[in-house]
Amino acid sequence: TAMGSRAAVVDTVPREARPYQGQRAGIVSRTLANAVDLGVILLVQAGAYVGRALLGYLQRGSRFHLTSASPGTALLTWTVVAFLYFTVSWTAAGRTFGDQLLGLRVVNRHGERMRLIPSAIRAAFCTVFIVGLAWCAISRTNRSVQDIALRTSVIYDWDPRPLR
């Protein structure tokens, strides 16, 4: 018999996590993932802010300085960055960086990866109505207001491969 006749099966889901695989995630996991995502969004926003200042320096050739952005401009920038971050992440992989760290994935009502338009609608809803996440804390089905309205779910999924 050849040594390669039996293929080894490797399960990417930790043994302790297997009972939860595919179950809807609760408020704690989702809040921690969102906290990580907030950090990513703020880093991108800060990078854009410094990039804008650097571009101004290169155009004017004068001294480098950071100008202060108005609260309205900062909020608009945060909203745009968050919307794009969520839309691209959910469309491409079904998860954001925070979701990846916590073993979460956003799926549609059929348990499949979100497509572009539904991801964009969910991203807009999540960006504008952030407090909707809090509904998970009292929902028996661990669903946010956004999940209920758009028929999506955030599930535990430790498999690193994207859904089809």
C-alpha angles and dihedrals in degrees: 000000000000119000092233096056094102117055116217115235115215118193112209092198114091113243092240091053098048096092089056098044108123094009120124113267121241133232096270096054092043093047092050091049090049091050089056090047091050088056091051092049092049091049091052090047092050090048090053090049093052090043090054090051091048091050090051090051092051092048097046099032090213129115119319112246138158115234120207118250120222116250089248092054092046091050092047091049091048091050094050094045092047092047093050093043094052095041095050094041096049093043096046103038108358090244144069125226090266091050090051092053093049096041095248133141133186114227136178124244090281093052091253133128115281118252124225102268096044089045090052092048091049091046091052091047093048093046096048099036102037093157089066088084089069090071087076089071092065101026114105088212096048092242127146124220087260092053092051095046096044099032094238132134137205107220137182107258120160094175105115093209117097118244117251 
